[in-house]
Amino acid sequence: MLDSINPTTNELIKTYKSFSDAEIETTIEAADNAFPQWHEISVRERGIFLNRIAGILRNDINLLSELISLEMGKPITESRKEIEKCAWVCEYYAGSAEGFLEPERIKSEARDSYVIFQPLGVILAIMPWNFPFWQVFRFAAAALAAGNTCILKHASNVSGCALAIEEVFKKAGAPEDIFRVILAGSDRMQQVIQHKKIKAVTLTGSTHAGRTVSAAAGEVLKKTVLELGGSDPYLVLHDADLEHAANICVSSRMINSGQSCIAAKRFIVDRRIQADFEGMVVELMDQYKPGDPMLEYTRLGPMARHGLRDALHKQVQLSIDKGAHCLLGGKIPEGKGAFYPATVLSGVKPGSPAYSEELFGPVASIIPARDEEDAVRLANDTDYGLGAAIFTRDLDKAARLAAKLEAGCCFVNDLVRSDPRLPFGGIKDSGYGRELSHYGIKEFVNIKTVYIA
C-alpha cells in the first residue's frame, strides 16, 4: 500500500493499492503494444497531441496545482508556475521536435551517408516528489515527441499526481497507452527495469538511487539518464552587485522550500564582503515564514515528509557541532506539519554536512573564500556537479571562471534553472546524460548511420 500524507497537517490523504505483478506486466505490455502505432505517425502529428496536453494543463491549472501543494507541500503560487512550465515544454517539443529529428547528412566517400534518429520503444521513468509534474513532463515531452512510449513510476507520496498526469493524457485524446503509470514501491523496480520490453530508463533522484538504477540497468545493458543530487555553489566575488547577488542567492535557495536539486546550496563568498553579504542574506531569509502552502502569500511550505525534515535538522546540528555558526533558524518549530525554518549557517567548515553533503531544505551554507581562485577551489571541492552560479560585474572574468567550474551548467548573475531550450544535467555524483533541448530528445533514440556506396 502507498500512503499519501498531507505534510502540512500530517493527515492521510489517500491510500493507494500497489500494483500486483500481473498488473505491472499488463501495463508494460500495453505501452509496448502502443509503440508501433505511435512510432509510425509523423513527428508533426505527435506535436498535435503535445499541444493538446499543454491546453489541458493550462485549463486544469488550479486543480492540478492544488494537488501538488496538498501532496508535497509546495506553496500554491509555485505549484501554478510548475504546471505552466509543463505546458511550455510540451509546446516547445511540439514545435521543435521535427527539426531536431531531421536526418543529418554527412559527407563521406559514399554516394550518400546520413544519420537518422529512431525511437527505442518503452522508456521507464522513475521520478521524485519535489517537482511531481515538471520532472515527469521534462522527460516525457521529449521521449514522446521522438516516438517512444512511456511508463512512469512516481514517488509513493505523490501517487495522486502520477494518476492525474495519466488522466491529462486521456483528456487530451492521446492514443491509448502511450503514457502509463505503475504504482509500486522502489523495491520492485529491478524487475521492471530488467523487463525485456523496457528499452531504457531515466531517473531523477538521489545519488544512491542513481547507483541502484544504473546497476540494475547495466546488468541488462540498457541506456540510462540520471539526474541526481546537487550541492550547487554560488560564487559571490568581491566586485559583485551585492544586493542583487543576495536576492538571487536567497531566491534560489528557497525555491520549493529549499527542496530542489539545483537550488543554491553553498554560498561561497569573498571574505572582503562576507559580513555585508551575510547581513543581507539573514534579513532576506527571515522574510520566509512557514505557513499553509494553500495560501497565496505563503513563501515557505512544509518539507515533503517528516523524515526528511528530521534528517535535515541532524545535518544542521552536526554542522554547528563542527564549527558553523547559526545566524538564523536551526530549530524545529512546535505544532503539526513537517515545517523547518529558514536557516543560515556561517563559517561552514570542511568535513561538516553543510560543506560536503546536499542539504535538501531551506538552509543556506556560507563559506568564506580568500579570492576568486580559492572560490573556484571550494566550489569544486564536492562530489556533486549539477549547477553553479557566479556573481561579478566583470563578465570576461565570469566566463573564464565558469569554464573552471565542475558542473553541468553555470549561470552568471542569475539563478540556475532548467529551460526547455537548454540542455540540463550534471557530472560527477550528480549523474550523466542530458534532458531538454535537442540533446534531450536524442538521449532515447537510436542514432543510426546509413551508408550508401
C-alpha positions in Angstrom: 0.0 0.0 0.0 1.1 3.5 -0.8 0.1 6.3 1.6 -0.2 9.9 0.5 0.1 12.1 3.6 -0.5 15.9 3.8 2.8 17.3 5.1 1.0 20.4 6.3 -1.4 18.6 8.7 0.0 15.1 9.0 -3.4 13.8 7.8 -3.8 10.8 5.4 -5.0 12.0 2.0 -5.5 8.6 0.5 -4.0 5.1 0.4 -3.3 3.6 -3.0 -3.0 -0.1 -3.7 0.3 -1.2 -5.1 0.1 -3.0 -8.5 0.4 -6.7 -8.5 3.0 -8.4 -10.6 0.2 -9.2 -13.1 -0.9 -5.5 -13.3 2.7 -4.4 -13.8 3.1 -6.9 -16.6 -0.2 -5.8 -18.2 0.9 -2.1 -18.1 4.3 -2.8 -19.7 2.6 -4.9 -22.4 0.1 -2.1 -23.1 2.8 0.5 -23.5 4.8 -1.8 -25.8 1.7 -2.6 -27.9 1.1 1.1 -28.3 4.6 1.8 -29.5 4.4 0.7 -33.2 1.4 2.9 -34.0 2.8 5.9 -32.1 6.2 5.4 -33.8 4.6 5.3 -37.3 2.7 8.6 -37.1 4.7 11.7 -38.1 6.5 13.9 -35.7 4.2 16.7 -36.6 1.2 14.6 -35.6 2.8 13.8 -32.3 3.2 17.5 -31.8 -0.6 18.0 -32.2 -1.1 15.7 -29.1 1.5 17.5 -27.1 -0.2 20.9 -27.8 -3.5 19.4 -26.7 -1.8 18.2 -23.5 -0.5 21.7 -22.9 -4.0 23.0 -23.3 -5.4 20.6 -20.7 -2.6 21.5 -18.3 -3.5 25.2 -18.6 -7.2 24.6 -18.4 -6.9 22.5 -15.2 -4.1 24.5 -13.7 -5.9 25.3 -10.4 -7.0 21.8 -9.7 -3.5 20.3 -10.6 -1.7 23.0 -8.6 -3.8 22.3 -5.5 -3.0 18.6 -5.8 0.8 19.3 -5.9 0.5 21.5 -2.8 -1.7 19.0 -1.0 0.6 16.0 -1.5 4.0 17.5 -1.1 3.6 21.0 0.4 4.8 23.3 -2.4 3.5 26.9 -2.0 0.5 27.2 -4.3 2.0 30.1 -6.3 5.0 27.9 -7.2 2.7 24.9 -8.0 0.9 27.0 -10.6 4.3 28.0 -12.2 5.2 24.3 -12.3 2.1 23.4 -14.3 2.7 26.3 -16.7 6.3 25.2 -17.2 5.0 21.7 -18.1 2.7 23.2 -20.8 5.7 25.2 -22.1 7.9 22.1 -22.5 5.1 20.3 -24.4 4.7 23.2 -26.7 8.4 23.5 -27.2 8.8 20.0 -28.4 5.6 20.1 -30.4 7.2 23.0 -32.4 10.9 21.9 -32.4 11.0 18.1 -32.5 10.6 17.8 -36.2 13.7 19.9 -36.9 15.6 18.1 -34.1 14.9 14.7 -35.7 15.6 15.6 -39.3 18.2 13.2 -40.9 21.7 14.6 -40.7 23.7 14.3 -43.9 27.4 13.8 -43.5 29.9 13.9 -46.4 32.0 10.8 -46.9 33.3 8.6 -49.7 29.8 7.1 -50.1 27.3 8.1 -52.7 25.2 9.1 -49.7 25.7 8.9 -46.0 23.4 10.2 -43.3 22.2 9.7 -39.7 18.6 9.0 -38.8 17.1 9.1 -35.3 14.7 6.3 -34.4 12.8 5.8 -31.1 13.8 2.9 -28.9 10.4 1.7 -27.5 9.1 1.8 -24.0 11.0 4.2 -21.7 10.7 3.8 -17.9 10.8 7.0 -15.8 11.5 6.8 -12.1 10.6 10.3 -10.7 10.8 12.1 -7.4 8.2 14.1 -5.4 9.8 17.6 -5.3 8.5 18.7 -8.7 5.9 16.0 -9.3 4.6 17.3 -12.6 7.7 19.1 -14.1 10.1 16.2 -13.6 7.7 14.0 -15.5 7.0 16.3 -18.4 10.6 17.3 -18.7 11.4 13.7 -19.8 8.1 12.7 -21.3 7.6 15.6 -23.8 10.9 14.8 -25.5 10.6 11.0 -25.3 7.1 11.1 -26.7 7.9 13.6 -29.4 10.7 11.2 -30.5 8.1 8.4 -30.9 8.7 6.4 -27.7 6.0 5.4 -25.3 6.4 6.0 -21.5 5.9 4.3 -18.2 6.0 6.4 -15.0 6.9 5.0 -11.6 6.5 8.1 -9.3 7.5 8.7 -5.7 4.9 6.9 -3.5 3.9 10.1 -1.6 2.7 11.7 -4.9 0.7 8.9 -6.3 -2.3 11.2 -6.8 -0.1 13.4 -9.0 1.0 10.4 -11.0 -2.6 9.4 -11.8 -3.6 12.9 -12.5 -0.8 13.1 -15.2 -2.1 9.9 -16.7 -5.6 11.5 -16.8 -4.3 14.6 -18.5 -3.2 12.3 -21.4 -6.6 10.7 -21.6 -8.4 14.1 -21.6 -6.2 15.3 -24.4 -7.3 12.4 -26.5 -3.8 11.0 -26.8 -3.5 7.5 -28.3 -4.3 4.9 -25.6 -1.3 3.6 -23.6 1.4 5.8 -24.9 1.8 7.1 -21.3 1.0 4.7 -18.4 1.6 4.7 -14.6 2.8 1.9 -12.3 2.0 2.2 -8.6 4.7 0.3 -6.8 7.5 0.8 -4.3 11.1 1.3 -5.2 11.9 -2.2 -4.0 10.1 -3.7 -7.0 11.8 -1.6 -9.7 14.6 -4.0 -10.5 12.1 -6.4 -12.1 10.6 -3.5 -14.1 14.0 -2.1 -15.2 15.1 -5.5 -16.4 11.9 -6.4 -18.2 12.8 -7.2 -21.8 10.2 -4.7 -23.2 11.6 -1.8 -21.2 14.3 -0.3 -23.6 15.8 2.5 -21.4 15.5 4.1 -18.0 15.6 7.7 -16.8 15.8 8.6 -13.1 15.7 11.9 -11.2 16.5 11.2 -7.6 19.3 10.7 -5.1 22.8 9.6 -5.9 22.1 6.4 -4.0 19.0 5.7 -6.2 21.1 6.5 -9.3 23.7 3.9 -8.4 21.0 1.3 -7.8 19.1 2.0 -11.0 22.2 2.2 -13.2 23.5 -1.1 -11.7 20.2 -2.9 -12.5 20.1 -1.4 -16.0 23.8 -2.2 -16.6 23.2 -5.8 -15.9 21.0 -6.0 -19.0 22.9 -3.3 -21.0 20.1 -0.7 -21.0 20.7 3.0 -21.6 20.1 5.3 -18.6 19.9 9.0 -18.0 20.4 10.1 -14.4 19.7 13.5 -12.9 20.8 13.2 -9.3 21.6 15.3 -6.3 23.4 18.6 -6.2 25.3 20.9 -3.8 25.3 23.9 -6.1 27.9 26.6 -5.3 27.1 30.2 -5.8 30.3 32.3 -6.0 29.9 35.9 -4.8 33.0 37.7 -5.8 34.3 41.0 -4.3 33.1 43.1 -7.3 29.6 41.7 -7.3 26.4 43.8 -7.1 25.9 42.6 -3.6 22.2 43.4 -3.2 21.4 41.7 -6.5 23.6 38.7 -5.5 21.9 38.3 -2.1 18.4 38.5 -3.6 19.2 35.9 -6.3 21.0 33.6 -3.9 18.2 33.6 -1.4 15.5 33.2 -4.1 17.3 30.2 -5.5 17.9 28.6 -2.0 14.2 28.9 -1.1 12.6 27.6 -4.3 10.2 24.8 -3.4 11.0 25.4 0.3 14.7 24.6 -0.4 13.8 21.1 -1.9 15.4 21.5 -5.3 18.5 19.7 -6.7 19.5 22.9 -8.5 18.8 25.3 -5.6 21.8 27.3 -4.3 23.2 25.2 -1.6 26.7 26.7 -0.8 27.2 30.5 -0.8 31.0 30.9 -1.4 31.7 34.5 -0.6 34.8 36.6 -0.8 35.9 37.5 2.8 36.1 41.2 2.0 32.3 41.3 1.5 31.3 38.5 3.7 29.9 40.5 6.6 27.7 42.7 4.4 26.5 39.7 2.4 25.6 37.7 5.5 23.6 40.6 6.9 21.6 40.9 3.6 21.0 37.1 3.4 19.8 36.9 7.0 17.4 39.8 6.5 16.0 38.2 3.3 15.8 34.7 4.6 14.0 35.9 7.7 11.1 37.0 5.5 10.3 33.4 4.7 7.8 32.4 7.4 6.5 28.8 7.4 2.8 28.6 6.5 -0.1 26.9 4.9 1.0 26.2 1.2 -2.5 26.7 0.0 -2.5 30.4 1.0 -1.4 32.9 -1.7 1.0 34.7 0.5 2.9 31.7 1.8 6.5 31.5 0.7 7.8 28.6 2.8 5.7 25.5 3.0 6.4 22.3 4.9 9.0 19.8 3.8 7.5 16.8 2.0 7.8 14.3 4.8 8.7 14.4 8.5 11.6 12.0 8.0 13.2 14.5 5.5 12.8 17.3 8.0 14.4 15.4 10.8 17.3 14.3 8.6 17.9 17.9 7.6 17.9 19.0 11.2 20.5 16.4 12.1 22.7 17.8 9.3 22.3 21.3 10.6 23.1 20.3 14.2 26.2 18.3 13.2 27.5 21.2 11.1 27.1 23.5 14.1 28.9 21.0 16.2 31.8 21.0 13.7 32.2 24.8 13.9 29.5 26.5 11.8 27.6 29.5 13.3 23.8 29.5 13.1 22.8 33.1 12.2 19.1 32.3 11.7 16.7 29.4 12.3 18.0 26.0 13.1 15.2 24.9 15.5 12.3 22.6 14.7 9.1 24.6 15.3 6.3 23.2 17.5 3.0 22.1 16.1 1.8 19.9 13.2 3.4 19.6 9.9 6.9 18.9 8.6 8.0 22.5 8.8 11.6 23.7 9.1 12.5 27.4 9.4 14.7 29.4 7.0 18.2 28.8 8.4 21.5 30.4 7.7 24.9 28.8 8.7 28.0 30.9 8.5 31.7 29.8 8.6 30.9 26.3 7.4 33.9 24.1 7.7 35.2 21.2 5.6 34.1 17.9 7.0 30.7 19.1 8.1 27.4 18.1 6.3 26.7 21.7 5.3 30.0 21.7 3.4 30.1 18.2 1.8 26.6 16.9 1.7 23.4 18.0 0.0 21.1 19.9 2.4 17.7 19.4 0.9 15.7 22.1 2.6 15.7 25.8 3.5 19.2 26.0 4.8 21.9 28.3 3.4 25.6 27.5 4.0 28.0 30.4 3.8 31.7 29.5 3.1 34.3 32.3 3.1 36.9 32.4 0.2 40.2 34.3 0.1 39.9 35.3 -3.5 38.3 34.1 -6.8 40.7 31.3 -7.3 40.0 30.0 -3.8 36.3 30.3 -4.5 36.7 28.1 -7.6 38.6 25.6 -5.5 36.0 25.5 -2.8 33.2 25.2 -5.4 34.8 22.2 -7.0 35.6 20.5 -3.6 32.4 18.4 -3.8 31.3 15.1 -5.1 28.5 16.8 -6.9 28.4 18.7 -10.2 24.9 19.8 -11.2 24.8 23.6 -11.4 26.8 26.6 -10.3 26.5 30.4 -10.4 28.9 33.3 -10.4 28.2 36.9 -9.3 30.6 39.6 -10.6 30.5 42.8 -12.7 33.4 41.5 -14.8 31.8 39.3 -17.4 35.1 38.3 -19.0 36.2 37.1 -15.7 32.9 35.3 -15.2 33.3 33.4 -18.5 36.9 32.4 -17.5 35.9 31.1 -14.1 32.7 29.4 -15.5 34.9 27.2 -17.6 36.8 26.0 -14.5 33.7 25.0 -12.5 32.9 21.3 -12.5 29.2 21.4 -13.2 26.7 20.7 -15.9 25.8 24.4 -16.2 26.9 27.7 -14.9 24.8 30.8 -14.7 26.3 34.3 -14.3 24.5 36.9 -12.2 21.3 34.8 -12.2 20.0 31.6 -10.5 20.4 28.2 -12.0 17.2 26.9 -13.6 16.0 24.4 -16.3 14.8 25.8 -19.6 13.4 23.6 -22.4 15.7 25.3 -24.9 18.9 24.5 -23.0 20.5 21.1 -22.1 20.1 20.1 -18.5 22.1 17.6 -16.4 25.1 17.0 -14.3 28.5 15.4 -13.9 30.3 13.5 -11.1 27.8 12.2 -8.5 25.1 14.4 -10.0 24.6 12.0 -12.8 25.0 11.8 -16.6 23.1 12.4 -19.7 21.1 15.4 -20.7 17.4 16.4 -20.7 15.7 19.2 -22.7 16.8 21.0 -25.9 17.9 18.9 -28.9 20.3 17.0 -26.7 17.5 15.7 -24.5 15.4 14.3 -27.4 18.4 12.4 -28.7 19.1 10.5 -25.5 16.4 7.9 -26.2 16.8 7.3 -29.9 18.9 5.0 -32.0 21.4 7.3 -33.7 21.7 5.2 -36.9 24.2 5.7 -39.6 23.1 4.8 -43.2 25.9 4.5 -45.8 25.0 4.0 -49.5 28.0 3.1 -51.7 
